[in-house]
C-alpha cells in the first residue's frame, strides 16, 4: 500500500536500514517569467564596533602573567614598565635593566640572558681604513684654520669692556699611529655590534625629510649663528678625521651603561668633540620610534616642520656619549660636554663641545635635556 499523501509536499519518507525517516526539502522558489534566475541579495556585515558591543567576555585559559616579577628587583610593581622576554617569559623593569631601556621596544625583545650577541669581527688596519673611508693626503694638502688677520682701526675713544666671546678649539689627535688605530677600532666595533654604518654628516634619505626642510630660520625663538672662525675649526676637524686623525676618544662597553666614551688624551675646554650625525626625518614620523638616541635637530614653530636626527642605522661616536642624571647633584657634576644647535650657513647642526678641561680616562657626559626636558634621565646611573 502506498504511503498516505496527507503529509506536506516538502516532506519525503525514506527507508534507511529498515527504519522510516523523514527528510524535509528546501522550499522551491516560484518560477519567474524571465528565464534569468535572480541574483541573491547582497550580504550585510556588521561592523566590528557593533560586534564588540554585544560580545560577551570570555576567559581564555593560557599563560598567566599577572604574577610576573622583575628578575632584578624581585617585585611586580609598575607593570606598565615590565618587559617580558619573548623567549623565556621572564620579566624585567625597563629602569632596572642596564643599560636602561627608555622606550618600549617595537617587535620582539629578548632579555640579557637570551639575547645572543653575534661575535664582532676584528678590524685590521686595512679594514679600519675601509670602514671609515680614510683618505691619504700629502702634507701640503692639510687644511689649517686661517688666523684672524683683519686690521682693526685704532680707536681714539675709550673702549667699553665686553665679555670675550669664547671660540671653538680643534681637538688634538694622538701622535702615536697605533693609538689612533686602537681608538678607531673601538668605534668600529661598537658601530658594528649595533648594525650601524659610520657617517660623519647628516644624511637625507628619499623617504625621509629633504635637505630643504632643514632651515635654521624655522627654529622657534631663533638659533645661535656659528661664526666664521668656528666654522673653520669644525671644517679643520673634519679634514683631520678624513685623514684618520680622529679625536682622542675610546669607546668602552660598560655592563651597566652599555657603550660609553672615554677621553684617551687630554681635552681642553671649548674643544670641538663631534657633530651629532645620522638620518634626518620629521619628528611627527618618529613619535613611536623605539630608538633611544634620537636627537632634536630643529624645533620649529610649526610642529610639522620639526626635525630629528635618527642614528639607528648611520652615525658616529656622538651616538655613544652618555647622558647625565639631571635629577641629582652628583649627576649634574659629571657633565663635561654641552650639546648646542647652531645655525651653520642657514642649516641647523648639532655640535658637542667640551665645557671644561677633561682628563685622560674621564668618561664623557652631556645633558640629554638641554632643550626640551623630555628625556627620562632620573634612572640613569
Buried (B, 14 or more C-beta within 10 A) or exposed (E): EEEEEEEEEEEEEEEEEEEEEEEEEEEEEEEEEEEEEEEEEEEEEEEEEEEEEEEEEEEEEEEEEEEBBBBBEEEBEEEEBBBBBEBEEBBBBBBBBBBBBBEEEEEEBBBEEEEEEEEEEEBEBEEBBEBBEBEEEEEEEEBEBEEEEEEEEEEEEEEEEEEEEEEBBBBBBBEEEEBBBBBBBBBBBBBBBBEBEBBBEBBBEEEBBEEEBBBBEBBEEEBEBBEEBBBBBBEBBBBBBBBBBBBBBBBBEBEEBBBBBBBBBEBEEBBBBBBBBBBBBBBEEBEEBBBBBBBBBBBBEEEEBBBBBBBBBBBBBBBBBBBBBBEEEEBEEBBBBBBBBBBBEEBBBBBBBBEEBBEEEBBBBBBBBBBEEEBBBEBBE
